[in-house]
Amino acid sequence: MAMAEPLNPSSRSGTEADPERPQPQRADQLRPTGFSRLGPERPRAPGPLSEAEWPSPDPAASSTAVRHARAAAPAVDLSRYLDASATSPPAPEVLAAMADQAAAAWANPSSLHGPGLVAAELLERSRIRLAGALGTEPGQIVFCSGGSEAIHLALLGSAALMQPGRLLVSAVEHPATLAAAAQLQRQGWQLEILPVDRLGLVDPQLLAERLAPPTRLVSLIWGQSEVGSLQPIARLGALCRQAGVRLHVDAVQVLGHLPLNLAQLPVDLLSGTAHKLQGPRGVGALALAPGVELAPLIGGGSQEGGRRGGTEPVLLAHGFAAALDLATERLAAAAGQDPLAQLRNELWQRLSPLEGLRLSGPVPDGSGQRLPHHLSLLVSSHDGRPLSGRAMVQALARRGWAVSSGSACSSASGAGAAAGASPILLAMGYSPLEARSGLRLSLGPWLQPQDLEPFAADLDTARRELQAALT
Ligand SMILES: Cc1ncc(COP(=O)(O)O)c(C=O)c1O
């Protein structure tokens, strides 16, 4: 696999190497761990960092920076924000980490001067941190603008180096995957949509059967954003490996909520985005397994190892790394279990006895089939007539709650979506009317157990309100 030369600005910008120029360290030579998430990463003179220059963990500085970030942040009440799967508020730690670097790491990381080197260094540190958290090598991380771009790069960038064949995707993919798949269809690829069961899960046996030629590419959503289903990726990936078929996994909803080690997963490409895990909006990453080659979708520069042209968003990458570190630490402190599962389970216990509510997707019971921070419901009248999920969202919004009727992408689609049914619920076998009655609650670390206490009563009142309007 052609490894990125991330810290050589000459190769990154496609210009001749300057022998006079102080050479920064390559990403794989930088010390991968041992500096604080919030450590004082100060502007520095060009040249490799000496050991003494590496910021050491400084909890006092960290907590001061976080306090400042909290103080500077507008007083937004997050105690009723249950829409983490749409996006999540940036963590104070992330804001503090970004603020720490904003004045220093502004330059173009491909530039052949000191400020450029400072930016390049921060970018490569972020890459190292991301790679460490994902269980891969820094040269296998491609920063990009978010999940949608990562997915397009994975599919279109892979396909560009292949003969057209068959692409398999599940029936519950994110619209970004479907859009990339439609582009491939226009390029002569066959698209086959694998059905899912009532829980939104793909049948491994069916996948195994469909992996025969001309299948060359598979793309699967790991954690389904609307109904929370977790595909058994290790099992499905093993089948793809056996068949020699490349697998891309959309891990946008999983990142930060499940421990993830790409080195131990039979997955070739994995997409993630920062804003779902309290990082900044506008930055994502595609992680590549060793040996996986791609054609860039955006040319013009040799940034990101030639896989994605364009000046890198250094500060956003830094925020992404800070957010992922935070989430990884939270998981590690709880033996790999997202502490939000407990909060989510308690919420379900309160909601499940209520009239007119049913679960969609897998049961939140710790069996590992559902995203740990996620709950999805179907709402109906007392006599079983489906109620509008969108109307429920609005009724709850009037009570200050932020929830969603499905994925944010379909919620934003305007009148068509208001009239339409969720393609995800339809694919799971629900009727068109039921498929309009979805409600999604997705939790984040900003929530305290007591925040959720009033929710059940408000949901019940909102549902009764809509029920009354039916008759
Ligand atoms: C499962 C999934 N994949 C991809 C995306 C797209 O990510 P982004 O918004 O960063 O482009 C989303 C966002 O909602 C998602 O939930």
The ligand as a Gaussian input file, in Angstrom:
#p B3LYP/6-31G(d) Opt

LIG

0 1
 C      -25.241000       6.444000       9.394000
 C      -24.837000       7.742000       8.803000
 N      -23.989000       7.748000       7.763000
 C      -23.568000       8.891000       7.207000
 C      -23.987000      10.110000       7.662000
 C      -23.502000      11.369000       7.019000
 O      -22.557000      12.018000       7.836000
 P      -22.255000      13.587000       7.642000
 O      -23.438000      14.312000       8.168000
 O      -21.021000      13.844000       8.441000
 O      -22.029000      13.801000       6.189000
 C      -24.896000      10.158000       8.736000
 C      -25.420000      11.447000       9.239000
 O      -26.558000      11.555000       9.613000
 C      -25.325000       8.938000       9.318000
 O      -26.170000       8.910000      10.350000

